[in-house]
Amino acid sequence: MARVVSALKTLRNHWKKTTVGACLLSWGGSWLYGKHRDNLLRRAACQEAQTFGNQLIPSNMPVKKATVFLNPAACKGKARTLFEKNAAPILHLSGLDVTVVKTDYEGQAKKLLELMENTDLIIIAGGDGTVQEVLQELCAGLLRAAFSKIPIGFIPLGKTSTLSHTLYPESMNQVQHIINATLAILKGETVPLDVLQIKGEKEQPVFAMTGLRWGSYRDAAVKVSKYWYLGPLKTKAAHFFSTFKEWPQKHQAALMYLGPTERPPEEPEEERSRPPLHVRLYRRLALYWSSPPKEIPQEVTQDNWEELKISTIELSIATQNRQLDLTRTEDFMNICIEADTVSKGQFVNRGSQKMSDLQMCPEGSQCIQASKCILQLPEGTEGSFGIDNEEYEVMPVEVKLLPRKLHFFCDPRRREQMLHAAVQ
């Protein structure tokens, strides 16, 4: 008893050291518990993946090949470790023939896709930038026909991973989120996602899964990281200091657009099987010796173009991928033209909301549904577009919707939520 009383007196006499020690002990305990919890999640996921790997396959059926495009630079250089600890073991235990390709520099995905042989599924491991780089090659040129029906998996490892909000349930635990995404690939459920083709006057088309933003909110959002020292106030600070420019901030343009198109019925999916070696060789030789493809006729000019002059604080052109409706009967993209009569206080508050919901269209905005649009800008217009969180020089563009262009693996629970929401 005397020793306990002596110990309590010592702690009271050195209360500062006691407080610091208690805080460190609490933090250490929380850290160890988090590590233990993550290890349990990994173990359970590996056991589930092993059930896929233990399934018998016919002797004449080849093992499915998966090509992973991994961006090691994502998540401030932590992507490689995150992938190897949380996703790679699950993929290997599932029985897939996995090839990991590291996109160490910009443009490498293009060369690797050209050299890549027949694959059964593609997995993108990274953030929005990695998705966009691979997307350009999946949707462009000769690769369009070869890869359009290959299912795509997305493992969110980057700082911004917009698609994960559509494909997987929300999770505050990064390890759990990565595991959910990897297991969704094994379960095989897919959803069709739209793609936007954005074409300038001379540049090659850019393809986007989320959309295009042009305006003051986007310009302020890219500067948020400069105010990192303000902590949770950095977002409001970036938008507040943006109001010091000429006010109100107006972006003027001319917009032409076509209305929604009727969605054709879904075609039944055919089981893909890898052709024998001699068939693949024959196809390669036939493609090499064949004559150049005939020029594709241009689309017939339509008379029902709508045209309007716009003056806005921000214009966004977005797919419906963020709020996917699997039962919709029309295909269209959403154009949001926000009023330019926003007060500085409203601008700061809405800017913070847009950081969490990029496709928010505030009350008082003009909303348009279109299958195709042309954005004409006054001569001398400066600034940048944000296309899937990547920056591009502003210029007149034609934006065309490519409905259900790609099929992405989706968590079955998330798909069920989409169908339930559509019924309601």
Secondary structure by P-SEA (a helix, b strand, c coil): caaaaaaaaaaaaaaaaaaaaaaaaaaaaaaaaaaaaaaaaaaaaaaaaaaaaacccccccccbbbbbbccccccccaaaaaaaaccaaaaaaaccbbbbbbccccaaaaaaaaacccccbbbbcccaaaaaaaaaaacccccccccccbbbbbbccccccccccccccccccaaaaaaaaaaaaaabbbbbbbbbbbbcccccbbbbcccccccaaaaaaaacccccccccaaaaaaaaaaacccccbbbbbbbbbbcbbbbcccccccccccccaaaaaaaaaaaaaccccccccccccccbbbbbbbbccbbbbbcccccccccccbbbbbbbbbbccccaaaaaaaaaaaaaccccccccbbbbbbcbbbbbbccbbbbbbbcccccccccbbbbbbbcccbbbbbcaaaaaaaaaaaac
